[in-house]
Amino acid sequence: MRSILTPNAGVESGYRTLIVRTREGELLDGFLAAEDKDSILLRRKDREDLRLPRLDILSMRFDQVSLMPEGLLDGFTDQQVSDLFTYLKSLN
């Protein structure tokens, strides 16, 4: 529920986007799928995974913004919000 109401309040580590700047000036983003001493594996949306040698990376940082957009419930009535959360709770 917190992720829906205030998505940027806390982003779980497995859902943080890694932003990578390469030495060639490319700006890439995705999930850190794996890493070792020589490279990282970047899992990207709608693309194949990309293995980047650490020597080709200028900088890396995790984005603090959630992938879940803000304001998802703005157009909902109080009853619709209540119904949604009742439904989500029933899935457990």
N, C-alpha and C positions, 0 to 999 in steps of 0.2 A: 504494500500500500504506500509506503514511504517513497518508493521509486516512482510511483505514479503522481503522488501529490507534490513532492519536492525532489525531482530527479537529481539535482546537483548537490543535495545535502550530504550525500555519501556515495561514492562510486566504488563498488567492490573491485578488488584488485584484478580479478579475471575479466572485468568488463571495461578496463581503462584502455583508451586508445594511445598507442605509442606513436609519437611523431619523430620522424627521422630525417635529418638533413644530410645529404650525401656530399662528398667532396666536389662533385660535379655541379652542385647547386640544386639538385632535385629535392623536393619536399614530399615525403611519402608518409602514409599513415596506415595503421592496421593494428592487429593484436599481436603481441609478442607470443608466438606459438612455441618457440624453442630458442635456446641459445647455448653456445659453448665458447671456448676461449678465442676461437677464430671467426665466428660468424653469428648472426641472428637469423631467425626465420620469422618473417612478417606475414601474418595471415590477413589478406586484404579482402574487402567487400567486392563481390562480383568479379574477382580476378584470381588468378592462380597464386599460391603462396610464393613468396620471394625470399630467397636466401641472399643475405647481404654480407660480404666479408667485412669484418670490423675495420680493416684498413681503408675501406671506401666510405666509412661513416664519419662525418664531421661532428654531429651532435645527435643526442637522443633525449627525449623527455616524454613523460606521460602527461596527457591532457587531463585536466581536472573537470572537464565538462562531460556530463553523461550523454550516452547515445539516445537516451529517452528524452524526447523534446519536452520543454516546459509547457504548461497550459493545456494539457490534454483534456482536462475536464471543464474548461472554461465555458463551453457551449452546453453543458449538461445541466438539467434541473437537479435540485436536491434529491428528488426521488430516483432519478436515473443514476446518480452517484451511489446512492444507497443500494439500489438493485445491482449495480456493477460489483460493489464490494461484497455483497451477500453471495453473488454468484462465484466470485473469485475464492471466497472463503470455503465454499462448498466443494471446491476442487481438491482440497487437502484430504 
